[in-house]
């Protein structure tokens, strides 16, 4: 919402700007309450069907033209048919219902707000947010335009004159504005059936508020600006809050893979999240939810542009331009007046071109149309001043009474006039130093296709830092900072053979005409539906406070292990098997001290001293460490190096699962690992008796992950004929003997118990990583295949709320210790052993 003075801006605009006939459209039915459609006489089934098709589009500004009558001061509204958010409707069937939520471009007095809101809802299906003036100023002109927008365009506030530094008050305004948007969305949304699509950097924490209100909301987000590299983004003091906001979506869209790659890199470096690509879809696992990433450049509305080209006024303007610049080659540029559009760099390149090619003087004209600046500030004023200085210098140096090298049009330009210039230009140049997408080249291509020339051809010179560049393979891509290179590209474009220009044009037109705004919207919504289809197949609950809120989404059968429940089953059982992982289960993964605590030793001793129990620690650690640390637990079974070595108790010998002669492959694998260790700073090799582990936890996240993938393939190739397996885990690449897993340890122990006639009626297995999943699966299959009449009660439990083959989970190692303490307290000691383990665990029951 802008100040009241902006209400009269449209009054100053020529009527010709708004003289395009309105495209006929059917207004969607109005839903005044969730699930209730005004004036609808159908049955309830039809209403439900209609609701399922509803899309809620949330944008900073509503797609409306607004005029205030100077006499009555009443506001009148009409749809802005050039708005991308209005045009995206055409990607769907006419029955699809759209509701828009956003701010108005004018300030509305509090006394008028209720009347205006009702009018907009009933006539336009729009829901205005009515941000207070001071809040909107701090939110939009402050945080969005002075902090987020420069940062996302790679401009850091290194000094006060360069950009505004972070201001906590502006951030609070941003949060408050997003909260108001969330309130308005939830007023009209039916979260069970509606799809909510949030747009652009103004509303990046809105998803957190919506997800907190309704855990299963179907929520997509599209970023229309660039997303900066992690080195730039990580300077933002509220970087985590914004990342978590975006991760509360089901689908996040970007124009290019570069922008998506930067976002994924930030998630990896700052939040430890890895992504996977499956069947062409990129997904991040975030607390059991898969957040999908979509790379989908936006398109233009073909019908809207073609209708403008067919207007008589457009044809008249084309003829006027043709007569005015007869015999000259035209280059066109259309840019906003801001520091990132590269207007001055374009002019310097054009100046250099004229200087180096005198033959072009008098024959080449640059038409530079300048759109009004979207923000104000000293940087915009400086860019404008520099533009005028360079234009004046060029025209004075190379112009004449009948020749003006640069025609600068710095005023509101009607759509038909821009289209006419596009149609007549031999070349279009977009020289931005950073831009999210930029649809100027697309519009130019379509206009050239409908130009009066018999040969349909066009040429593009496009900055490689613009979002549309990857999709225009026939364009001449340039580095806008290289003045000479840009000048050379322009010269190549205007001197290229007509046949080649035609081929490039045909390729571009085919792409632009098939990847229009409707295609973009339809593909995004199709992926959003796919991304959210499993919402009701999982149990969801929210965790975290404030902007750190997120939703955990897990299998319906997956639940937290209740101490009361397991202790009750434990007491009723007569023969028990207990399998425990070590790191991340009994000792925190992040702890520097890996030795067991005195409390843990007491608990394990009490469990082992119960004659009904068979207790095993199954770990990836070496046998020497486990033997030393757990020596006080005399009756504790140990399985070291994922089961390569096993020992049934403290007095028995270690058993090896395979002969040592089968480990000769280590001599092949170790030199390969050392090669990658030398090339990857922060990586290391752990040498075990049965295998080798390459760690990259302390390396650069991106480089370490890349090197791990390469090492995995390299080792698989050199060990193809060896009895070894190569596996990649969390920050590791491990090589170990074939047939050695934690699952085989559990199977071996349970089988031996069955052979001795001691079939367990209680089995507990607790672990935290991928290797422990083998135990969960092995225990289940072993028990199911046993011939016993009664099956034991199985408590397979993972540590942390994450997808798992286990049926239960515990939050962390502290919960594991408390749970085991409860079991120890319910145990009976062996004859002659120490008194019953005494500790109070009532707090967990």
N, C-alpha and C positions, 0 to 999 in steps of 0.2 A: 504494500500500500504506500503510495507516495503522498506528498503534501497536496494541499488543496489547489495550489497554483498549477499543478500538473494537469488538473482537470480540463484546463483550457487549451492544452497543447494541440489536441486534435482539431480544435476550432481554427487554429492557425494554418492547418494543412489545406492545400488546394483540394477542391472538390474532386479533381481528377484522380486523386489517390484512392478514392472510395467509389469510383464510378463503375466498377466491375460488376456485372450482373451476378446476383447471388445464386450459387449452385443449389438447385432444389434438393432438399433433404427432408426426411420424415423425422420429426422430433421423437425421441424415445419416450416411452410411457414414464410418468413420474412416480417414484416410490416415496411416499411421504413418511412411511415407517418401514423398518426392515421387514420385508416379506409381504407388504401390503401395497398394492398398486392402485392409484387413484383412477376411478372411472372404469374399472375393469369388471366385466360381467361374467367372465369365464369361471370354470370350476377350480377347485383347489389344486388339482393335479397340474393344470395349465399354469397356474401361478407359480408353483414350485419349479416347473420347467423353465419359466421365464427368469426366475431368480438365478438359476444356475448359470445363465448366460450373462449375468450382469458383471460389468467391469468398472471398478472405481479407479479413476485416474487422479493422482495427487501431484500437483505441480505448484511451484512458487506462485505463479500468476494464472488466473483463469483465462481460458481462450476466448476473451470477449473484447469487443470494441465498446467503449463507454463515452457517452457525450452528456454534458449537463446543459440543459436549456438555460440560456442567459436570462430569460424573463421569469420563468417559473422556478428555476434552479432544480427542476426535477431531472433525475438521471434516466437516460434511455440506454438500452443494451442491444447488442447484436453480436452474433458469433463472428470471431476472427477466423475467416476461412483460410488464411495463410498460416495459421498456427499449426505447428506439427501435431500438437495434442488433439486438435479438432480433426485434422486430416487422418490420423491413425484409425479412426472409425471405419474408414473405407476398406480396411482389411478384413472386415467381418460382415456377416449377414445383416440385413436391415433389422432383423428381430433382436439383435444383440443390444442390450441396454447399457448405456454409459452414464456414469455419474462423475462429475468433476468437483474436486475439492481444491481450493486455492485462494489466494488473495486477490483483491481488486487493485486496478492501477490508479484509483483515486481514493481519497479519504472520505469515508461516509460518517456523518454525524451520528452519535449514539441514538438519537431520537428517530433516525431513519433506518437503522440497521435491521430491525425486525421486518419492516415492510419490504426492504430491498431483498433480504434473505428469502422471504416467502415468494417474492416475484421471480427471483433467480431459480429457486427450486422448482416452482410450478411451470415456468416457461422455458427454462434452459437446462434443467437437471444439474444446476451448479450450486455448490455449497460454499459461500464465502467465509473466510476465517476471521476477518475484521481484526487484524492485529492492531493494538494501540499504536499511535503514531511514533512515540518515543521508542517503543520496543521494536517496531519495524525498522526504524532508522538504524538502531544498533545491530539488529539481526542482518538486514540486507546490505545497507551501505557500509556497515561496520564489519562484522565478522565475515560475511560471505564475500564481499567485494574487496575488502582491504586486507584480508588475511588468507582465506581459503583460495580465492581465485588467483592471486599472485603465486601462492605456493604451488598450486596445481599446474601452473604454467612455468614452474622452475625459477621463480623469483624469490630469493630469500631476503629477509629483512636484516641484511648485514649491518646497515647503518640507518638511522632514522630517515635520511633523505631518500633511501632506496625503496623502502616499503615499511608499512606500519608493523611494529612488533606486537607480539601476542598480548592481548588485553583480556584479563579474566572476566571483566564486566561484559565485554562483547560476547564472550563464550557463553556466559550465563543467559544473555539475551537469545542466543542461538538455541540453547536448550529449551528456554521458555517458549519460543516460537514453535519449535518442533512439537512441544507438548500440546500447544493449542491446536496445531494441525491434527495431531493424534485424536484429540477429543472430538473434533469435527468429523473425522473419518468414522470413528466408532458410533457417532450419532446416527449415521445413515447406513453403515455396513451391517450386513448379516454375515458374520465370519464363517459360518458353516458352508455357505454357498458362493459368496462373492470372491472375486479375484481382485486384489489391490495392487496397483502398479504405481510405484513412487518414482519420481523423476528428479535427477540432478543433485548437485552438491549442496543445495540449500537445505536438503531434508535427509541428511545422511544418518542422523540418529533417530529419526522418526520410526524406523523398523523396531527399535528396542521398545519404545512405548507401545506400539501395536502388538508386538509379540508378548509383552508382559500382560496386556489386557486379555489376550486370547492366544493361548499357546499354539493352537493349530491353524492360525490365520494363514491364508494362501497369499504369499507376499513376494512381489518382485521389485527390483530396483534397477534403474538404468542410469548410468553416469554419462552425461553428454559432453563433459569436459575431459581433458587428458587426466590420467592418474600418474603422478610423478614416480620416479624411481625411489627405491627405499632410502637411498642416501639423502634425498630431499624430504621425503615424507616423514622420516623419523625425527626431523627437527621440530615437528609440531608437538607442543606440550600435551595436547589431548589426542594424540595419535591412537592410543589404545581404545578410548571411548568410541571414536569414529569407526575403527576397524570392527569392534564388537557390534556396533550398530548395523553395519552392512552385513555382518555374518548372521544377524537375526533374520535375514531374508531367506527365501527358498531358492531364488535365482537372482544373480547379479549380472547385468549386461554391460559390455564395453564396446566401443566402436572398433578397436583394433586389438590384435594379440599383444602388441607392446604394452598397452594400458593394462590388459588383464595380467600379463606377466609381471608387471610392476606390483600390482595388487597382491598376486600370489607370493611374490618375493617378500613383501611386507608381512604377510600372514606367517610365512616361514620364519623370518628373522625375528619378528617381535612377539609371535604367539606360539611358535613351535609347531605350526600346522603344515602338514604335507598334503599335496594334492595328487590325485590319480586321474588318468584319462582312460575311460572305459567306453568302447564303441563310439568314439568320437565326442563323448561328453566329458568335460573337466569337472571334477567334484572335490570338495574339501570336506573331510569328516570333522564335524564340530559337535562334540558331545552327543554322538549318536545320530545327529541329523546330517544329511548330505546337502551341503550348500553348493549348488551348481553355478558354473561360470559360463556365460554365453558371449561369444564374439560375434557381433552383428551390427555392421555399419548401417546407419539410417539412410533412407532414400528420400526422393521428392515425390510430390503428388503430380503425376503425369497429366491427369485430366484438368487440374486447376491451371497448370502452366499452358497447356494446349488451348484452353478456352481463352486465356489472355492473348495468345498469339493470333487467334482468329478474330479478334476485335478490329473493327475498322480503324480505330484510333491508333492501334499498333502498326497497322499497315501504312498509315499516313506518316507515322514517326519514322518507320524504316525508309520510306522514300525521302524524307527530309534529310536523314543521316547520309543516305546514298548520294544525294546531290551535294551536300556540304563537304563531304570528304571524297569526292569523286577522284579516282586515280591514285588514291593513297591506301596504304595498308594500315589497318586498325588493330590495335591491341587494347583489350579491355581488362580492367581490374575493378572489382567491387569489394570494398572492405569497410569494416567498422573503424572508427577513429579511436584506436587504442595502441598501446606500445607493442603488442604482440602480433599485430597484423603485418608488420614489415613493410609498411607503405614507403618509408624513407629509403629502405634498402632497395626496394623495387625501382624507385626514382633514380637512385645512384647508379644502378645497373643500366637503366635506360640512357642516362647521361653518358656513361662509359661507352655504350653501344654506338651512340651518335658520334661521339668523339673519335672512335676507332674506325667508323665506317661512314665517311663523308657522303657516300652515295645515297645513304638512307636519309640524310637531311633533306627535308622538304617532301619526303615520300612516306614517312612513318609517323603515326600519331598514337600516343597513349591516352586513352580515355580512362581517367581514374575517378570512379564514383565513390564518394565517401558517405557512408551511412552515419547517422547521428551516434555519438558515443553513448554506450550503455551505462557509463559511470562518469563521475566527475573527479577531478583531482589535478594536482600539479603535473603528474606524469602524462595525462591526456592533453593538457595544455601545451606541454613541451613537445609532444609528438605532433600536434597540430601546427605549432610554430615552425618546427623543422620541416614539415611537409611543404608549407607555403614558401619557405626560404628556398628550398631546392627547386620547386616548380618555377618560381620567379627566375632563378639563376639559369635553368635550362632554356626557358622561353626567351630570355634576353640574349643568351649566347647563340642559340640555333634557330630562333624564330625570325619571322619576317612579317610584313603587313598582311600577307595572304597565307601565312603558315604559322600555326601554333603547335609546337611539338607535344606539349602536354596540356590536355583539356581537363582541368580539375572541376568536378561537379560536387560542390560541398553544400548540398541542400536536400530536403526530402525529395526522393525520386520515385515516381509512380511505378507500379509493377510493369505497365505496358511500356514505359520508357526504357527501363532496364532490359526488358525482353527484346526491344528493338535494337539496342546496342549489342546485346549478345548475338543477335541474328546477323549483324553486319560485321562483327569482329573476325579478323583472320586468325587471331590467337587470343587466348585468355590466360592470364597469369595470376596465380595465387602464391604469394611469397611470404606467408606468415612464418614467424619464427617458432610459434607453438600455437596449435589450434586443435580443438577437440575433434571436429569433423570437417566443417565447411562445405556447404552444398552448392557454392557458386559454380564449380566445374560441371556438376550435374545439370544445372539449369542451362548453362552455356551449351552443352552437348545437345540438349533437347531443342533449344532455340535454333541451333544451326541445322538440325534435321528438318525444321520447318521454315528455314530461311528461303528467300526468293531465288537463291542460286540453284541452277540445275544440278551441279555437282555437290552432293551433300558431304561436306568435309569439315574438319575442325582440328585445331592444335591446342594442346595444353602444356603450360609450363607450371609445374606444381612443386611446392616445397616438400621435402621429404619429412618435415615435421608436422604435417597436416594429416588429420585422420583419414581423409578420403584418398590419400596417396596410394596405399597398398591396393586399392580396388581399381585403380586407373593404370593398368599396366602399359598402356600405349602413350601415356604422358611422358614428357621429359622432366625427370625429377631433378631437383637442384637443392643445393645447400644455400639458403638465402643469405648467409653471412659471406659467401664467396661472390663478391660483386662481379668479377670478371667471368666466372662460370655462369652466372645468371644471364649476363649479357650475351655470352656465347649461345646459351640455350634459346634465348629469344631469337637470335639471328638464325639458328638452325630451324626453328619453328616456322619463321616467315619465308625461308628459302627452300623448305622441303618440297620434294616433288608432289604434285597433286595426287598421284596414284597412291603414294604411301600415306598421305594425310587422310585420304578416303578410307583406306583399310583400318587405320587407327580409329577413325571416327566410327566406323561400323562396329568395331569391337566394343567401343565405349558405349555406344547407343544401345546395343543389345543388353549390356549389363545394367545400365541405368533404367531402361524400360522394364526389365524383369525384376529388379530389386528396388521397387518403389517403397513409399512409406507404408502402404498397405501390407506388402510382403514382410517388411521389418516388424510391424506390429503383430501380424499373424504368427510369424515364427517365434517371436518372443513369448506370446501368450500360449502357444502350443507347448513350448518348453516349460513354462510356468505350471501348466496343468500337469505335465509329466513329473515335474519336480515335487509337486505337492500331493500326488495321488496316494501316497502311503501314509498320510497323516493319521488316519484312523485305524491303521494296522499296528500302531505302536502306542505305548504308554508315554505320556509327556508330562513333565513337571518342570517348573521354573526354579532356578537357583541363582544366587547372587543378588547384590543390592544395587540400586540406582542404575547407572549406565553400564554397569558390569553384569546386568541381568542376561541370562541365556536360558535356553530350554534344553533339557536332557530328554532325548527320545530313544526309547529302547523297546525291546520285544515285550508283549503283554505278559509273558510268563516270567520275565526277568524282574526280580524284586530284591530289596535289601534283606539280608539274612538276619532274622530276628534271634537275639540271644536266648530269649525264653523258649522259642521253638526248638532250637538245636540242642539246648541243654536238656530239655524234656526228652527228646529222642535219644540223647546220649545216655541218660540214666536208665532208660528202658532196655537198652541194647546189651548183649552178652559178648559180642566179638566185634572189635572195631579196627578199621584201617584209616590212618590219618596221613595224608601227603601234604607237605608244605614246601613251597618255594622259599628262597632265602632273600635275595636282593629285591627290594620293592614290595615284599610281602611281610617279612619279619623285621627287616631293616629298611628305612626310607631310602629310595633310589638316590635322592639328592644329598644324603648324609655323607660327610667326609669320613666319619668313623664308621667302619663297616663291621666291627666286632660286635657280638651280641651283648646286650645289657644284662645286668645281674638279674633283673626281673624276668627277662626272657629265658635265661638259663634255669631259673627256678620253675617257671611254667612248663618248659619242655621236660624237665626232670620229673615233675609230678605226673605229667601225661605218660611218660615212658615207664614209670614205676607201677602203673596200673596193669595188672596181668591180663586184662581184657584188651589191651591196646597194642597195636603195631604201628609205630610212628616212624616216618621217613622224612628227612630233608632231601629234596630233589632240586639240585642247583646246577648252574652252569659253571660255578667256581671250581677251582682245583681241589684235589683231595687233601693236600697239605694244609691249606687254609681252613677247610671245614674240620679236619681232624683236630687241629690246634684250638680253634675257637670253641668247638662244641665237645671238647674232651670231658667236661664234668657230667655230661649226659650219657651215662654208661650204656643204657639200653636203647639209645637212639640209633636208628638206621640212617645211613648216609648214601646218597647217590651223587657223585661228583661228575663234572663235565657232561651234563645232560644225560647221565646214566652210563657213560663209558666205564666208570669205576663204581662199584657198589660194595657196601659193607653193612652187615646186618646188625652189628652192635659194636661196642668199643673193644671187645676182646677177640672179635673175628678178623680174618684177613680180608684185604681188599680183593675183589674179583674183577677181572677185565672182561668186557663183553666180546672183544675180538683180539687176536694175537697182535703183538707189537710189530711184527713183520709186515702187517698190512698198512702201516703208516708211512711207508716210504714216499708217498705222494707229498708229504710235508716239505721234502727237499725241493720239489718242483714249485710248490705254492709260495713258499716263504720269499724267494727272490722277487717274485712278481709283486707281492705285498710291499716289499721294501722299496721297490721302484715307485709305487704310488705314495708311499709314506714320504719319500724324499721330495716328491713333486707336490705334496699337499701339506702346507703348513698347519700345524695343530693336530695332525693325525698320528696314530701310534699303532704298534702291533702288540697283541697279547699272545704269548706263546704258551699253549697248554700241552699237556702230555699227549692228548688225543687229537688236537687240532690247533687252528690258528684263528685269531679274531683281529680284524682291522677296524679300529675305532676312529670315527671322524666327528665326535661330539663337539670337540673344541676347534674344529676347522670352520672356515666360512661356510654358512649353511648352504648356499647355492652351489659353491664350488665343491664342497664336501659331498653333497648329494650327487652332483654330476660325476665326480670321480668314483663314487661308490657304484654307480650304474656301470661305468666303464670297467671297473675292477671285477664286478660280478660276471660280465660277459667274458672278460679276459681269462678269469679263473675257470669258468665253465668250459672254455675252449681247450686250455692246456691240461685240464683234468678229466677230459671227456672219457678217457679209457681207464680211469683210476677208480678204486672203490671209495670214493669220497663224494660228498654233496656240498654245494655252495649255496648258502642262504643269506638273504639280506634282512636285517632286523632294524630296530630303531637305532640309528647312528652307527651301525656295525655291518660288516660283511664277514661272515663266518664260514670256515671250511672245517668239516668234521666227517668222521667215518660214516659210510652208509649203514643204515640200520640202527643208528644210535639216536634215540629220542627219549624225552621224559615219559612219553606214553608207554614205551616198552618197559620202563622201570615199574610203572603202576601195574601193567599187565603181569609182569614177572612176579611181583610181590603178591598180588591177588591170587594168581594161579598156584603159587606155593602154599598159600593159606588154605586154598580149597583142597590141594593134595593131602594136607595134614588133617583134613576133616575139620578145619576151623573157618568155614565159610562166614565172612563177616555179615552182620546184619546192620552195620552202620559204617558208611564210608564218607570221609570228608577230604576234600582236596581244595587247597587255596593257593592261588598264584596270580601274577599280575601282567605277564607278557605273552607274546605269541607262542613261545615254547611250552607254556603251561596249558595252552589250548589242546595240545596233544594229549595231555593227561586227562583233561575233562572228557575228551572223546573216547580215549582208551578205556577209562573206567566204565563209562556207559555201555560200550560194546562188550566188554568183558563180563560185566554183570548180567547183561541181557542174554549172553550165550551160555551162561552157567546153567547147570541142570537142577539147581536147587528149587524146591517147591515155592519158597517164599523169597522174594527179592529184597535186598537190603535197601535201606533208605539212603539216598545219595545226596550229599550237600557239596556240589561243585560250585565254587565261589571265586569270582575274580575280584581284584582290588581296583577300585575306581569304577565310575559309572560309564561304561563303554560297551559297544557290541561284543558279545562273547558267546561261546558254546556253553558257558556255565549258566545255571539257573538262577544263581544268587550273586549279589555283590556286597562288598563292604567299602566304605568311602576311602579309607587309608590304612596305613600300617598300625596306627593307634587303635583303630577299630578291631583289627586282626588280633592284636595283643590282648585287648579286653575280652574278646570272644574266647580266645584260647585260655585266658585266665579263668573264665567261667567254667569251661570244660575241666580245667585242672582242679578247680575247687569241688567239682562233682566226682572226681576220680577217687579210687581206692588204691592205697600204696601196696607194693609187693610185700610179702611176709618178711619181717625183719628190717624193712626199710624205714626211713625217717618218718616222723609224724606227718599226718595229713597236711597238705599244702594249705597254709592259712593266709588268706588275703581277702579283703572285702571287695566284691564285685557287684554289690547290690545296685550300684549306680547304673549298671547297664541293663538291669532287668525292669 
